[in-house]
């Protein structure tokens, strides 16, 4: 083998070794207990996957409690569920609209109009319950006797987001509690209530734009 060919072979071997070492190094994570959540702005706080997880949980509650079947058996009509605008006490205000839109879309995709009908309300739940009753009594909204003007809700679906956070100056650690409840608008009875805690960790503050 000529000296020139020998140098070429040695150079290629060295290049391959460096490339292989660099590649495996890029695949190793320096973070623990975060899995893939450190990638992108979703590394801290509530984000799309969390919202969808809670949405699925709410839909399953509606099915498990047989809300539609029991209501139809009594009133021979599909119940009307109004989504109350979520109360958001976290540092992620953008999640409010994201959750509301995602929740309403998921509900309408999951259930037929014969199972549920849906509407929205923007006010506080207790004020909304009182206003709903008054509007029904005045004939301004649909009630269970069949009067129909505007759509009156039989149930309110309400969500609330709270946050517990800590930082050591380098890492942001957020635990977000998603709580939700279904309320009978005519009796104020709590039909079901649940909560879902999700923890997110990131090495830098998240800015949503």
Secondary structure, DSSP 8 states (H G I E B T S, - for coil): --HHHHHHHHHHHHHHHHHHHHHHHHH--S-SS-TTTTSSGGGSS--HHHHHHHHHHHHHHHHHTTHHHHHHHHHSS-EEEEEE--EE-SS-TTHHHHHHHHHHHHHHHHS-TTTEEEEEE-S-HHHHHHHHHHHHHTTSB--TT---SB---SEEEEEEEEEEEEE-SS-EEEEEEEEEEEEETTT--EEEEEEEEEEEEESS-----
